[in-house]
Amino acid sequence: MTAPFTIGFLGAGQATQAIHLPALAAMPDLWRVGAVMDVNAETARIVADRCGARGVTDAMAVIEDPAIDVVAINSPHVFHAEQLIAAAHAGKRAALVEKPLAVNREQAEQVAAIAAGTGMKILVGTMHWYDPGFRAGLAAWEAAGATATRIRSAIFVPPNAQFVGAATEEAFPSPPPPAPPAEQPPEFQRERLRQTILGLAVHHIPLVRRFLREPGIVVEARRHPPFGYSLLIRAGDQVAELLAVMPGQWPPSWTFEASGPDRRLHVDFGPSYIAGASGRALLSDANGDRGFAFGENGYAAQWRHLHDALTNDTPLDMPVEQAIEDLAYALDLADAAADVMEIVA
Ligand SMILES: NC(=O)c1ccc[n+]([C@@H]2O[C@H](COP(=O)([O-])OP(=O)(O)OC[C@H]3O[C@@H](n4cnc5c(N)ncnc54)[C@H](O)[C@@H]3O)[C@@H](O)[C@H]2O)c1
């Protein structure tokens, strides 16, 4: 048996408390938490105490600690790239960085430069890519040589706080987002749409890109305030629809679907934050339906995959170059959508 690797968390808010720590708690042979950093000292202390780690407020105290093998970057988006780059310079063995990998092209280039010259394994937390149900459905789809003409990602989620409340007793709950201003000039509306795409649509960019043969063009974009979008991408004979509506008081639903003339793959992912089973994938064709589901979800699967790659010194399933291309695609998509979006008077 290999000794567990030691993780240092950067950022100890909802994603750390309600997603990653519960996933890791189920794999004590693989991982231990050595440090929890947050700029809020109380949050760092309370969350660190819960997992027997030390709590700190200085990211470099974690990044430069030789006892920390892997950093988990769960800070606000804008800090991801700089913390990842610092971790690579410090010689960390791996980083699990939450989505998005970076927030603009300049940061993306800096990450690409460091990624090319480092041995650090970088896994971006687009968890549905690692979901065992999705992976099995995808493998069956590709084994059949199927081609999709229509791709659809649809997200209907209640406010995060509702899930987080069900998953954990949050230390220092994040304040609710500020109410949007009454006046929303066009540039505000465009920027909101960009942020929503980088924050939420980005989850399914790796999945969508796997099915699209070419990048395509955004032919329609709409914002669904306060935090939603619908996008229509046309790419040759393929169309991709990306839809998200949140927050709302409806049952959560997060689905991905690819369909062609003779086959359909439909995946129903479980709600984020609730530790549970994989997505349920259903492949339907002339031979009937085949279902795929497993006991572990994408959050757990990504930590297990990272552990395997470190233990066996094997490459990650998603090379960092692909994650950087996905980010570039998301940035282009966000700009193109902001250009064509309908501005609400
Ligand atoms: N994969 C998923 O399903 C999922 C779900 C939620 C959030 N996320 C991602 O996780 C990240 C964190 O989101 P969250 O929901 O936990 O947000 P949050 O606001 O609940 O927590 C962020 C924490 O970071 C701390 N912080 C602020 N500046 C920091 C810095 N410079 N360094 C370290 N920590 C700092 C804040 O004090 C706060 O405690 C985001 O990138 C988000 O996109 C992913």
The ligand as a Gaussian input file, in Angstrom:
#p B3LYP/6-31G(d) Opt

LIG

0 1
 N      -16.574000      21.875000      -9.221000
 C      -17.655000      22.366000      -8.655000
 O      -18.731000      21.769000      -8.682000
 C      -17.575000      23.673000      -7.927000
 C      -18.623000      24.080000      -7.103000
 C      -18.492000      25.291000      -6.428000
 C      -17.385000      26.072000      -6.617000
 N      -16.397000      25.640000      -7.454000
 C      -15.199000      26.454000      -7.644000
 O      -14.481000      26.511000      -6.418000
 C      -13.896000      27.780000      -6.262000
 C      -14.341000      28.367000      -4.925000
 O      -15.731000      28.524000      -4.951000
 P      -16.594000      28.481000      -3.610000
 O      -17.990000      28.221000      -4.030000
 O      -15.959000      27.597000      -2.600000
 O      -16.479000      29.997000      -3.160000
 P      -16.585000      30.596000      -1.683000
 O      -16.781000      32.038000      -1.847000
 O      -17.574000      29.800000      -0.874000
 O      -15.129000      30.314000      -1.079000
 C      -13.972000      30.939000      -1.526000
 C      -13.039000      31.080000      -0.338000
 O      -11.796000      31.613000      -0.811000
 C      -11.328000      32.520000       0.167000
 N      -10.356000      33.420000      -0.479000
 C      -10.498000      34.703000      -0.910000
 N       -9.340000      35.135000      -1.454000
 C       -8.457000      34.097000      -1.391000
 C       -7.104000      33.915000      -1.788000
 N       -6.406000      34.887000      -2.382000
 N       -6.515000      32.707000      -1.578000
 C       -7.204000      31.717000      -0.973000
 N       -8.487000      31.833000      -0.560000
 C       -9.103000      33.004000      -0.759000
 C      -12.580000      33.204000       0.698000
 O      -12.348000      33.760000       1.992000
 C      -13.567000      32.037000       0.736000
 O      -13.566000      31.371000       1.983000
 C      -14.327000      28.616000      -7.462000
 O      -13.298000      28.618000      -8.405000
 C      -15.524000      27.890000      -8.012000
 O      -15.652000      28.028000      -9.419000
 C      -16.471000      24.470000      -8.084000

